[in-house]
Amino acid sequence: MRKPLKIVLGLVLFLALLVGGAVLFGMYVTRQLPGQEPVFDTVRPADPGQVGEKGVLIFSKTNGFRHESIEPGIDALQKAGKKKGWDVRTTENGAFFNDDYLRRFKVVVFLSTTGDILTADQEKAFERFVENGGGYVGIHAASDTEYSWDWYDHLLGTHFRDHPLFPEHTPEAEIITDTRTHPTTKHLPAKWRKVDEWYNFKQSVRGKDSIQVLLTLNEASYKATLPKAMGGDHPISWTNTVRKGRVFYTGMGHTNETFTDPNAMPHIVAGIDWAGRFE
Ligand SMILES: [Zn+2]
């Protein structure tokens, strides 16, 4: 090949890598796939009819990354619900969020939802639901959801920041059980191990009003080189209260195995029981 041609090809390759890198970095920062615009729902799904005493709504709408573990999660929660006497319903329709439908449920589970998924009216309906005593359970990417809804950030106490990519995406880590007197942790050992995509949050929720930390990651137990972990204090499950409503969040749930894990699954099930005041 002639030298000038080599130089041109080299330049083209260099520019392509530069542009590709910039696009990938932009997607990483904005947590959006290229060209992805949020899709909102305005038409209500079918009326849920009468819902049992222990109504649990699983909401798994995604306007960003979609986790493979959503379907195994739904299956596992439906099975657990059968044993527990919950009436489990599922939806990915944001228009389900209206006073009439929501009031028939005790708990709404955000199962790895992502992105901006509710309209302003739907958000208001959910705020009323929780503040009047409804339960919220957030699993994994529930914190990678609704960044500009201030009330929701207040409910969680923080938001997703990033997660390890290098040297491992889903390392095994040691989890420290902060309290074993809470119904969601009394079955857990003082220290245990699990594989997951360990979320870093914008800030630690420890010490915030009304928040109780249940589980904390031992950052020394796994390697997070890129991006770095949270700098030592790394709560991974916690509760909150918002007016009369109970809030339970866990960062676990990226992997399908979470929903058969002998420690994590009962933790989540007990979180639903606790948020719904079922036990
Ligand atoms: Zn994930």
Boltz pocket constraint, residues with backbone or C-beta under 6 A from the ligand:
constraints:
  - pocket:
      binder: B
      contacts: [[A, 67], [A, 140], [A, 141], [A, 197], [A, 253], [A, 254]]
      max_distance: 6.0
